[in-house]
Amino acid sequence: MKVLINWLISTLVIIIAAYLLPGVKVQDLATALVAALVIGVINAFIRPILILLTLPINILTLGLFTLVLNALLIQLASSIVAGFTVDNFLWALIFSVVLSVINSLLHQLFRS
């Protein structure tokens, strides 16, 4: 049940962020659901491997390379999901920051 709630919260966050950012487009609710699922799978399986592989760069940049990595993973999700488009790397970077901020706020709100 908790996984389903997290998935729906992530879908809501993707819709809100796409509404706020002109460089990110989500076609409809079904596309947002699939995008949330794909981003979740990417974050669960691919992101930890890439974090380990880029650990020296992360140490040199004091963790700021993680933002670049998140933006690249958002672009990967955009290329996988039809109807979910991110215009360029800068919009993917902004989208990943907005996504994490709104997601953490909503999770705190629904946790209590």
C-alpha positions as CSV (number, residue, x, y, z in Angstrom):
1,M,0.0,0.0,0.0
2,K,2.9,2.3,0.8
3,V,4.4,1.8,-2.6
4,L,1.2,2.7,-4.3
5,I,0.8,5.9,-2.3
6,N,4.4,6.9,-3.1
7,W,3.8,6.2,-6.8
8,L,0.7,8.4,-6.7
9,I,2.5,11.2,-4.9
10,S,5.3,11.0,-7.5
11,T,2.7,11.2,-10.3
12,L,1.2,14.3,-8.7
13,V,4.6,15.8,-8.3
14,I,5.4,15.2,-12.0
15,I,2.2,16.8,-13.0
16,I,2.8,19.9,-10.8
17,A,6.4,20.2,-12.0
18,A,5.4,19.9,-15.6
19,Y,2.7,22.6,-15.1
20,L,5.3,24.9,-13.5
21,L,8.1,24.4,-15.9
22,P,7.6,25.3,-19.6
23,G,10.5,23.0,-20.8
24,V,8.8,19.9,-19.4
25,K,5.6,18.5,-21.0
26,V,3.4,15.6,-19.8
27,Q,0.7,14.6,-22.3
28,D,-1.9,13.2,-19.8
29,L,-2.4,11.5,-16.5
30,A,-1.6,8.0,-17.9
31,T,1.7,9.4,-19.2
32,A,2.5,10.9,-15.8
33,L,1.8,7.5,-14.1
34,V,4.1,5.7,-16.5
35,A,6.8,8.4,-16.1
36,A,6.6,8.1,-12.3
37,L,7.0,4.4,-12.6
38,V,9.9,4.6,-15.0
39,I,11.7,7.3,-12.9
40,G,11.1,5.1,-9.8
41,V,12.6,2.1,-11.5
42,I,15.6,4.1,-12.8
43,N,16.2,5.6,-9.3
44,A,15.9,2.1,-7.7
45,F,18.2,0.2,-10.0
46,I,20.4,2.4,-12.3
47,R,21.0,5.4,-10.0
48,P,22.9,3.5,-7.2
49,I,25.2,1.9,-9.7
50,L,26.0,5.2,-11.3
51,I,26.5,6.9,-7.9
52,L,29.1,4.3,-7.1
53,L,30.8,4.6,-10.4
54,T,31.0,8.4,-10.2
55,L,32.0,8.5,-6.6
56,P,35.4,10.1,-7.3
57,I,33.8,12.9,-9.3
58,N,31.2,13.3,-6.6
59,I,33.9,13.7,-3.9
60,L,35.7,16.3,-6.0
61,T,32.6,18.3,-6.7
62,L,31.3,17.9,-3.1
63,G,28.3,16.1,-4.3
64,L,27.2,18.5,-6.9
65,F,27.7,16.0,-9.7
66,T,24.7,14.1,-8.3
67,L,22.6,16.9,-9.7
68,V,24.1,16.3,-13.1
69,L,23.5,12.6,-12.7
70,N,19.8,13.2,-11.8
71,A,19.3,15.4,-14.8
72,L,20.8,12.7,-17.1
73,L,18.5,10.1,-15.6
74,I,15.5,12.4,-16.1
75,Q,16.5,12.7,-19.8
76,L,16.7,8.9,-19.9
77,A,13.2,8.6,-18.6
78,S,12.1,11.2,-21.1
79,S,13.5,9.2,-24.0
80,I,11.8,6.0,-22.7
81,V,8.3,7.3,-22.0
82,A,6.3,8.6,-25.0
83,G,4.4,11.8,-24.2
84,F,6.9,12.9,-21.4
85,T,9.3,15.3,-22.9
86,V,12.1,17.4,-21.4
87,D,13.4,20.0,-23.9
88,N,17.1,20.0,-22.9
89,F,19.6,19.3,-20.1
90,L,19.0,22.6,-18.3
91,W,15.2,21.8,-18.0
92,A,16.1,18.3,-16.9
93,L,18.3,19.8,-14.2
94,I,15.6,22.2,-13.0
95,F,13.0,19.5,-13.2
96,S,15.0,17.1,-11.0
97,V,15.5,19.8,-8.4
98,V,11.8,20.8,-8.4
99,L,10.8,17.2,-8.4
100,S,12.9,16.4,-5.3
101,V,11.8,19.5,-3.4
102,I,8.1,19.1,-4.0
103,N,8.3,15.3,-3.5
104,S,10.0,15.7,-0.1
105,L,7.4,18.4,0.9
106,L,4.5,16.2,-0.1
107,H,5.9,13.1,1.6
108,Q,6.3,15.1,4.8
109,L,2.8,16.3,4.5
110,F,1.3,12.9,3.9
111,R,3.5,11.2,6.5
112,S,2.0,13.1,9.4
